[in-house]
């Protein structure tokens, strides 16, 4: 199912006119980091106290060329 999602996501990225896609992953959510990187996102930085509970998040972005 994840592989199918990745294929569809890649098609959507290539056919859309978007230049940048970004997402946030909670800093302690290891599986979320692996999934974001597997989808081609690159880590941009730490967002301190970003969550509603004051938790830290990591910003990821995928630049479409």
Secondary structure, 3 states (H helix, E strand, C coil): CHHHHHHHHHHHHHHCCCCEEEEEEECCCHHHHHHHHHCCCEEEEEECCCCCCCCCEEEEEEECC
